Structure formats: structure tokens, C-alpha cells
Amino acid sequence: MSNATRPDAFKEMMAAARAAGRPELAHQGRGRPLSPAEDAFADALMEIYGEGTVGEAALADALAARGIIRPSSGTVDWTADTLAAELQAINADLDAAYLENGFGA
């Protein structure tokens, strides 16, 4: 399936979250640009989700197999726990940046 016809996994997940009672997800924003490592991590996650991979352990295995660097440590030691910690840390940092700077990144 070409990229033009392939469903956008991220958009599908956000639509499902909104349908499940999270309407604020329609207006997400960032208060700072992502770092190159965060961009690479996000791009890899979207590709992996697009392939149908789900679940923390399977996502971590796919990130490790691709050699994706953890933004917080610079290592590729992905596990379900390090994936959860990485997502929480990035989310908290982006939340803080949004509170400080507002939308604009």
C-alpha cells in the first residue's frame, strides 16, 4: 500500500482517543520544537504503528531492532519499561514547555 493510501496510524489513534472521551486531543500543541532524537523516535514510532505493531514490549523490540536512540540516554536499550519512561519524560517536558511558552513549536 502506498503512503498516499495507507491509513495514518497516529490520526487513527487520536480519533479513537477523542471518541473514547478525550476531546482535548484535537487541539494538542507543543511549547518547544522536538530535538533530533525525539523526532527520530516519533518518526520510528509512527512507522512501527503503521506496520500494525502494538503493545509496549513489541514496540520496544521494534525500536531496538531499528537502532533508534533513546532521547534521554543516547542508548538503544529499549524495553517496555524504558519505553514507558521515555514517553512519560518527553510528555512531561513538553507539558512544561507548553505551560511556559504556549503553543508555537
N, C-alpha and C positions, 0 to 999 in steps of 0.2 A: 504494500500500500504506500503510495507516495505521501510525502509530508503534507501536500495540499489536501489530501482526502482523509488522512489519518486523524482520528479524534484527538483533541488536545486533552491529555490526561489531567493536567493541572486544572483547566477550566471545568472539567467534569467533576473533579473532587470538590472544587469551590461551590459549584452548583448544588452538589449533594449536601454539603455543609449548610448552605443557605436554606435548602429545602428542609433540613432537619432542625431549623430554628436558630440559625446563626446569620441573620441578615446583615450584620456588620461586616461580614467578609466581602460584601460587594464593594466596599469602599476602603480597602486596605491601602496603606501607603507606607513609605519609609522616610525616616528623617535623615538618612545618610546613604551614600552610594555603597553598594556591596564591594568588598575587597575582591581582588582577582581570585583568591582561593574560594571565597564564598560564591562568586559567580560560577566557577568551575564545579563546585559542589552542587549548586542549584541546577545547572545545566545537566549534570550527570543524573541527578535525581529525576528530572523530567524525562530524560531518555529511558531510564530504568522503569519508571512508572509507565511510560508509553509502551514498553515491551510486555506489560502485564504483571510485573513483579510487585508483590505486596508483602507486608509483614516485615518487622524490624530486622530479624535475622537474615532474611533473604535480601533485603535492601543493603544491609551491611556487607554481606558476602559479595554482592554485585559491585559495590563501591570499592572494596578491597581488590577485587579481580581487575578492575579498571585502573587501579593505582591512583585513585582520587585522594588528594591530600586533605587531611582534616584541617580546617582553617584555624582551630585553636592550638594545635600542637605541631603542625607541619609533618605529621606522620601519616601512615596509611593503615594504622591498626584498628580497622573498623570492626566493631561488634554491635550487637543490639544495644548494649548499654552506652557505648561511646557515641552511637548514632543519636540516641535519645538525648544525651548530654550536649552534643554539638548543636542539635536543633534548639534545645532549651536556651543554651548560651547565646546563640545568634538571635533568637527571638527576643530574649531579654535585652540584649544590646540594641537591637532595632527599636524596641519599645521605648527604651531610654532616649535614644536619638530622636524619635518622633516627638516625645514629650518636650525635649529641649529645643528642637528645631522645627517641628511641624512637618507637614508634607512638603516634598520638594526634591527628593532624591530620585 
